[in-house]
């Protein structure tokens, strides 16, 4: 399995620092939590939109869109770190979600799939693209997005604004 160094470092640091040294991580403000949740949802939506249309894309259109989706996927880790700082040490549903995303490597599986589409998409047949998107969605729809929903539920409990966001699903989940 190919791990990109920045992705691996962010994943390791976010889970290690917030669980091993919770006193070193300042509690986030309500606005920080709201901003992180909204930005994370926007990034998940961007990836979901790509996965919804990827089977119909070919050539440079596919690799360009995959590159944008990969950037959004990697950016999600920044928002996760903000929410980890508040919830990871004390919220068991967030701990379980973190286990899925980090320990079980489900987040990295999505990154790897998007990287494959970005780097090899031009040479893939439509059937190959459909298979790769299916593999990405199998883990993302079944594990990653529900784990992100757990983070959003924890945020909703603090924000107390009467609503709970859900991670946007692709139409081919």
N, C-alpha and C positions, 0 to 999 in steps of 0.2 A: 504494500500500500504506500502510495506517495504522499508524504505530508509536506506541505509548504511551510517553510520555517516561520514566517510571520504568524500564520494561522496556529501552528503548534505552540509557539511561544505565548500567544494571547490566551489560548485555551488553558495551557498549563498555569500561567500566572493568575488568570482569573479564578480558577478553582483553588489553587494552592494558597494564594494570598488571603482570600476571603475565608477559607476554612482554617488555615493554620495560624493566621495572625489577625483575627477579627478586630482586635483593638486598634490595629494600625489602619484600618479602613474607616474613614469618617462616614457617618450616617448621611445619606443623601437627603436633600431637601425634597419637599413635595413636588416642586417644579422639576427638579432633576429626574424624579421617578416618572412623572407624566411625560416629560420630553423623551426619556429613554424608551418608554413603552410605545409612544407614538412613532418614534423614529424606527424602532425595531419592527413595528407593524408595517411601516412603509417599505422597509427593506424586504420583509417577507413577501409583501404584495408584489414587489418588483420581480422577485425570483419566481413566484407563482405565475405571474403573467407570462414570463419567459417559458416556463414549463408547459403552460397551456398552449402556446403557439409553436414551440420548438419542433414538433413533428412536421410542421408544414414549412419549415425553413431549410434552406440549403446553402452551401458555399459560404461566402464571406458574410452573408446576412446571418447565418447561424452562428458563426464564430464570433462575430461582433456582438450579437445579442447575448451569447453565452458569456463573453467577457464582462459585459455590463452586469449580468446576473451574478457572476462570480464575485465581482466587486461588492455588490449589495450583500451577498451571503457573508463574505468576510467582514463587512461593516457591522453585521448583526452582533458580532462578538463585543464590539465597543458598548453597545446598549446592554448586552447581557452583563457586562462587568459592572455597570451602574446598578442594575437590579440585584446582582449578586452581593454587592456591598451592603445592601439593606436586608436581603431576605435569606441568603444562603446559610448563614450560621444558625438561624432560628426557625425557618419554615420548612417542615418536612416535605411538603409537596414540591417546593423549589429544590430541595436536596435530591429528591427522586428525579426531578426533571434534569437537573445537572448531571446526575448519574447517566441518564439516557444520552444526553448531548455530548458529554465529555468522556466519561469512563467507558461507555459502550461505543464510543466513536461514531455515533449516528450523525452528528454534525459534520464530522470530517468526511464521512461517506458522501454527503451531499457536495461538499467542496471538491472531493475527488471526481465525482461524476461531472460536475460543471467544468472542472479543469479539463477533463477528457473531451468534452464537447468544444471547449474553447480551442484546445490545441490540435484536435484531430477531426473536428466537425466538417471541415472542407472535404475530406476524403471519405466521409461516411455516406452510406446509402440512406434513403429515407427509412428503410427498415432498421438499419443500425441505430439511427437517431431515436426511433420509436422505442427500441429495446433499452437504450441508455436512459431515456426519460422515464421509462417504466421502472428501471432499477432505482433511479433517484427517487421517484415518487413512492415506491414501495416503503422505503425507510422514512422518507420525509413526511408522507401523509399518515403513516401508521405510528410513528414515534416522535419525530422532530417537532412537527406542528402541535401535536397535543402537549408536548413538553413546554413549548413556548406559551401555549395557553395557560399552563400552570403558573408561569411567571406573570402573565397578564392578570390572572385571578388574584395573585398576591398583591400586585400593584393596585388593583381595584379596591382591595380591602383597606389600603392606606389612603388612596385618593378619595374614597367615599363620595364619588360623584354620580352614583346611581347607575353606572354602567360598567360592563366588563367587555373589553375588546377580545376578539379572537384572532389568531393568526389567519391571514387570508390563504385559502386553499386554491390550488390550480383546478381548472375545470376537468382535468383528467386524473384526479386523485382516486 
